[in-house]
Amino acid sequence: LSMADRDGWIWLDGELTPWREAKTHVLTHALHYGSAVFEGERIYEGRVFRLSAHSARLVNSARLLDYDLPWTREQIDDATREVVKANGLAFGYIRPIAWRGSEVMGVSAVGTKVHLAIAPWAQEGRLSVQVKPGGIRVTMAKYRRPSPEVAPGAAKAAGLYIICGIEKDRALKAGFDDALMLDWQGRLAESTGANVFLVLGGKLVTPKVENFLDGITRRAVIGLARKRGWEVEERAVMPQELDDASEVFLCGTAAEIVPVGAIDHRHYQVGPMTRTLMADYAELVRQPDCEGFGESVHFATCATVER
Ligand code: PMP
């Protein structure tokens, strides 16, 4: 079923709009110049996991790109609840997106209006990467995440997903499930749609966020691990360290927690720490108080990162 041809409601610029009528023009600035910021959220038992954190990150992404977003974080939270309810969804995925419209054409965005749509649909289980019995197979990407001098990587911006799309498809064509990207300095960064964790010497290690996406799931996983009394290191991780890892997993809103069975020639077991965190996460997202911010109150608000 095409994403454009479905029943249901999409919240569009303040109105609940029939799904098939939620359209935009071919001369939309965002289509030509990549001027859109978005979120990916999940509905569990009728509640949106970390809703306020996602809305806050959307507002932050818009600010990083200098969009005049006419909605506050609180209004976006309310609109999201409204459209989830209108669609009667208990389990689902939500795509909020803010973009520059078709009011004016040209590189300059002056005169364009910033639009906002929130589209939720039924979804159970994972999106983008599926759990496989022995873990998924990942390859190393050729392109890297941009440096802070090249792009505001803290923004969940459409334009920053060009590389993710290329690398995801390259990986799929070569028989892998996903690709792992390095940052501009050759350190591990993230996969095409999720953050990455390693178990090294019994400790959980994850790349410190520097100009790639500050994952809300990543923060939840760190919180769950610390609650269990496990040590978590957020630091620069070099790709060679993958040789010594006993477990590797990806995590993100769509992927949830996905064990990695292989990265190119390296093989990993689906180990006890990954399994425990998967169970803990499945329980966490079903808590009655799972909306709100959780561990994700602050997002980087400047376009450049100190080095
Ligand atoms: N990195 C990238 C490139 C992503 O697309 C995502 C998914 N939004 C993540 C990391 C994980 O972020 P989150 O846990 O907030 O979904």
Boltz pocket constraint, residues with backbone or C-beta under 6 A from the ligand:
constraints:
  - pocket:
      binder: B
      contacts: [[A, 40], [A, 164], [A, 190], [A, 191], [A, 192], [A, 193], [A, 194], [A, 195], [A, 213], [A, 214], [A, 215], [A, 216], [A, 217], [A, 218], [A, 251], [A, 252], [A, 253], [A, 254]]
      max_distance: 6.0
